[in-house]
Amino acid sequence: SHAIYEDVEDIMPKINETKTIYRNDKERQKAIRNLEKLMQQAVKDLDFLVAARYRDEIERIRKEK
């Protein structure tokens, strides 16, 4: 099970390292919708660490306004 955490850690930092600046509300809302879908799929897959990181990224985008 340790390898699973390493794999997640290899993948997930990319979400937080990519500090995309959205040009407008439409782009921001589209990104949030996409991240929400990914977060919901992660929950279905029982990948709660991954889901939490998507949630954190969604919150970061919402605060950009």
N, C-alpha and C positions, 0 to 999 in steps of 0.2 A: 504493500500500500504506500510505502514511502515514495516509490517511483511516480505514483499518481500525483502527489503533491509537487514533485519536481517538474513534471510535465506542465501542470497548471501554472506554476511560477514562471516557467519559460515562456508561456504564451501570454499570460495576463498582464505582465508589466507593460506590454505594448499598448494596451488600452490607456493606461494612465500616463504613459510617456508621450502619447500623441495628443497634444493640447491644441486641437483644431480650433481656430477662431471662425465662427460662422458669420457670414456677411449680413444675414438678415434672419428674421423670425421664421420664415418658411424653411430655410436650411436647418435651423436649430430644431424646429419641431420634427422635421423628417429624421434627423439624427436621433432624437429622443424616441420616436416610434420604432426605429430600427433596433436601438439598444433595448427597448422594452421587450421586443419580440425575442431577442437573444437571451435576455434575462429570464423570460418565461420558459424558454426551452431549457435553459440551464437548470431551473427549478425542477422541471419534469424529469430531467436526467439526474436529479439529486446532486447536482454540482453547486452546492450552496456557496462555496467560496467564490466561484466564478460569478454566480448570480449577484452576490454582494458587491463585487467589483463593478459589474454593469450598473447596479443601483447607484454606486458612488459616482460613476461617470455621468449618469443621468442628472444627478444633483449638481455636479460641477457645471454642466451645460446650462441648467436652469438658472444658476446664479450668475452666469455671464451677462445676462440682460442689463 
